[in-house]
Amino acid sequence: MKIGVLAMQGAFREHIASLAALGVEGVEIRRERQLEGIAGLIIPGGESTTIGKLMVEFNLLEPIRELAAAGMPVFGTCAGMVLLARDIIGSDQPRLGLMHVSVQRNAYGRQVDSFEVDLEIPVLGEEPFHAVFIRAPYLERVEPPAESLATFMGKTVMARQGNLLATAFHPELTKDLRVHRYFLEMIK
Amino acid sequence: MGGTKMAAAEKGTWTVKKGLAEMLKGGVIMDVTTPEQAKIAEEAGACAVMALERVPADIRAAGGVARMADPTVILRIMDAVTIPVMAKARIGHFVEAQILEALGVDYIDESEVLTPADEEFHINKHEFKVPFVCGARNLGEALRRIGEGAAMIRTKGEPGTGNVVEAVRHMRRVMSEIRRVQNLPDEELMTFAKEIQAPYELVKQVKELGRLPVVNFAAGGIATPADAALMMQLGADGIFVGSGIFKSSDPMKRARAIVAATTHFREPEILAEVSKDLGEAMPGLEIATIRQEERMQERGW
């Protein structure tokens, strides 16, 4: 099984390393033809405006929407969460727009406010998940069929809608592989 | 709700400092001097901007002492865009860095483009919550800066020249020294650390990782999409473009082309396509015509 990792810009190397630690091959996706044969797709952290513009320029938005509509699991972290959201507060930037959520970009402030914290994520079990938030977004609204899987200070920071998964934090920057494993289980 | 969780949240850690640089990888960071330029950069797909009063080519032309930008300029640029904003402090000028941190900039470049404030000591970057990027010409210099707390490294190149030759030299040097470390038996690491004047623990990390322990960008003289792709193929994690964009005849088009070239650096047909009809590049400078004492890369150690 191969998992695509969108490699327009951002932390794609770390996601590929997390997948490798789980014994799964991650392949870099920069062109439409590279989407062939992947069982799932990860959209990494990075700058959502940069990644979105490059997805438009190199014609990746529609092919990925089609694959997601056909049931292929897609997992977005940070910028990836922004790109998956239907509504981006105060922005008309390009996006996949698949999840019924409203996202606030840079929701916790600038870089000096970036933080790490232990989160309770019931779907991952009792042990808290050490989450790294970097100029992170949060979800202001989550509407069915999307559902919140974790919150921090009252705002959703992890959500799922069927075959779509999004986190505001960066599981690829820590050694804890439970979020990636949860995503891989969505594929089976 | 969340009150106790908030108390447990830790800011300014090494992970979040280094982490932001990881998020910038594969992207282009552009020098801008006005909010309008910042918007052009963002629209073109820059992953961050460097807020300056003057681009390096103008600093070089103006001469005199180059200092941190006026906070008003930086704040206006921060208001204009949603992408991260970086700003430069003079080498060793920790008060300029304190001011930039207070302004809320996302990254500080302790930069040889400005006139050094201290010829002996760089800033103790561990003391800050805001992360730092520093220039380096070789592995020893890169590891000394990381030892002082830099969470990101870039080549120095020769800023403001539009001539990529020095950035190439510095990137090749760092990469070849990394390859050398990987082939050294453990008992030779201490002597190697002594030779390149680098912290031993970091030399060991380089051997284990096969790369620098932080993100390594290319900077200093990059002017075309081909330059950007060249640096990426030589092993850069991303690109800084200083004077190259807003000193060219069509900044938006050139900026977009450099962004596309940085993503698709291994695809010559895309590089060919985006290199078409870009107009005039910035006028370049032959390095040999710059007097030794005017070479910015000689600043810092």
Interface residues (C-beta under 8 A of the other chain):
Chain A: A7 M8 Q9 G10 A11 F12 R13 E14 R30 R31 G45 G46 E47 T49 T50 K53 L54 E57 F58 C78 A79 S91 R105 N106 G109 R110 Q111 V112 D113 S114 F115 E116 V117 D118 V132 F133 I134 R135 F152 M153 G154 H170 L173
Chain B: M1 G2 K5 M6 A8 A9 E10 K11 G12 T13 T15 V16 G19 L20 E22 M23 L24 K25 G26 G27 E42 A44 G45 A46 C47 A48 M78 T82 I83 P84 E101 G104 V105 D106 Y107 K129 V130 P131 R256 V259 A260 T262 T263 H264 E267
